[in-house]
């Protein structure tokens, strides 16, 4: 999981807690994203900041290139032209995926979107066309987890 300039420490903590629930390998905190230790992160992470590996990288693009070099498929969670609806994303056994969630208002930085292998969009049918970053991260993580757990059971 990569957090690109997520400004709310509560969102950071909530995402870390979700990452713990779904055994995400690590979280990369980038740009203005706050890092533990922090009382605000702890309030929503409930200790997940200690159980989930995390690192800080100032430059999200550098983090993306490092992850790509490690073999990860780079997936920006963003509503853009050409994005793939999340339920249509095929998760392949043995592949690693880096999901990038962005700033609460501005989303994932355009340069990071451009550097991604795929952009994923959560279908929405209400009058609002966005979700809180921790909610959208949780939905995306569940999609990947629910597909990958099938590989473990077979």
C-alpha positions in Angstrom: 0.0 0.0 0.0 1.3 3.4 -1.0 0.0 6.6 0.5 0.6 9.6 -1.7 0.3 12.8 0.4 -2.5 11.6 2.7 -2.8 14.5 5.1 -5.1 13.1 7.8 -3.3 11.1 10.4 -6.7 9.5 11.2 -6.8 8.2 7.7 -3.3 6.9 7.9 -4.1 5.0 11.1 -7.3 3.6 9.6 -5.5 2.4 6.5 -2.7 0.8 8.6 -5.4 -1.0 10.6 -7.0 -2.3 7.4 -3.6 -3.4 6.1 -3.0 -5.4 9.3 -6.4 -7.1 8.9 -5.6 -8.2 5.3 -1.9 -9.0 6.0 -0.5 -6.3 3.6 3.3 -6.7 3.4 4.1 -3.0 4.0 2.9 0.6 3.7 4.9 3.3 2.0 4.2 6.7 3.4 5.1 9.5 0.9 5.2 13.2 0.8 3.2 15.0 3.5 1.8 11.7 4.8 2.4 11.6 8.5 4.4 8.7 10.1 4.3 6.9 13.5 4.7 7.4 16.3 1.7 9.7 16.5 -1.2 9.8 18.9 -3.6 10.6 16.1 -2.4 7.6 14.0 -2.5 5.3 17.0 -6.1 6.4 17.8 -7.4 4.7 14.6 -4.6 2.2 14.0 -5.0 0.7 17.4 -1.5 -0.6 17.4 -1.4 -1.6 13.7 1.3 0.9 13.2 3.5 -1.5 15.2 2.3 -4.7 13.4 2.5 -3.5 9.8 5.8 -2.8 8.3 6.0 0.8 7.1 8.6 3.1 5.5 8.7 6.7 4.6 9.8 7.9 1.2 9.6 11.6 0.4 9.1 11.1 -3.3 6.1 9.0 -4.4 7.5 8.6 -7.9 10.7 7.2 -6.5 8.7 4.8 -4.3 6.7 3.7 -7.4 9.9 3.0 -9.4 11.4 1.1 -6.6 8.3 -1.1 -6.2 8.2 -1.6 -10.0 11.8 -2.8 -9.9 10.8 -5.3 -7.2 8.2 -6.7 -9.5 5.0 -5.1 -8.2 2.1 -4.1 -10.5 1.5 -0.4 -9.8 -2.2 0.3 -9.2 -3.4 3.8 -8.7 -6.8 4.1 -7.0 -8.1 7.0 -9.0 -11.1 8.0 -11.2 -9.5 8.8 -14.5 -10.3 8.3 -18.1 -9.4 4.7 -19.0 -9.6 3.4 -15.4 -10.7 -0.2 -14.8 -13.7 -0.8 -12.6 -12.3 -2.5 -9.4 -14.5 -5.6 -9.8 -13.0 -6.3 -13.2 -9.5 -6.2 -11.9 -8.0 -9.7 -12.3 -5.7 -10.6 -9.5 -3.1 -13.1 -10.6 -1.5 -15.7 -8.4 2.1 -15.1 -7.5 2.0 -11.4 -8.5 2.6 -8.5 -6.1 0.4 -5.4 -6.3 1.1 -1.9 -5.0 -2.1 0.1 -4.5 -1.7 3.8 -4.4 -4.2 6.0 -2.5 -3.9 9.8 -2.7 -4.6 13.1 -1.0 -8.1 13.5 0.4 -9.0 16.3 -2.0 -6.6 16.2 -4.9 -6.3 12.4 -5.2 -3.2 10.6 -6.5 -0.7 13.0 -8.1 -1.0 13.1 -11.9 2.6 12.2 -12.4 2.1 9.1 -10.2 -1.1 8.2 -12.1 0.9 8.5 -15.4 3.6 6.2 -14.0 1.0 3.5 -12.9 0.5 0.3 -14.7 -3.3 0.5 -14.1 -5.8 2.9 -12.6 -8.6 1.3 -10.6 -12.0 3.0 -9.9 -14.6 1.9 -7.4 -18.0 2.0 -9.1 -20.4 4.4 -7.4 -24.0 5.2 -8.1 -24.9 7.9 -5.6 -24.9 11.6 -6.0 -21.3 11.8 -4.6 -18.6 10.4 -6.7 -15.9 10.0 -4.1 -15.2 8.1 -0.9 -13.0 8.9 2.0 -9.4 7.7 1.3 -9.5 5.1 4.1 -12.8 3.7 2.9 -11.7 3.5 -0.7 -8.4 1.9 0.4 -10.3 -0.7 2.5 -12.6 -1.6 -0.4 -9.6 -2.0 -2.8 -7.6 -4.0 -0.2 -10.6 -6.3 0.3 -10.9 -6.9 -3.4 -7.3 -8.0 -3.6 -7.4 -10.0 -0.4 -10.6 -11.8 -1.3 -9.1 -12.8 -4.6 -5.7 -13.8 -3.2 -7.1 -15.9 -0.4 -8.6 -18.2 -3.1 -5.0 -19.0 -4.0 -4.2 -20.0 -0.5 -7.2 -22.3 -0.2 -6.5 -24.2 -3.4 
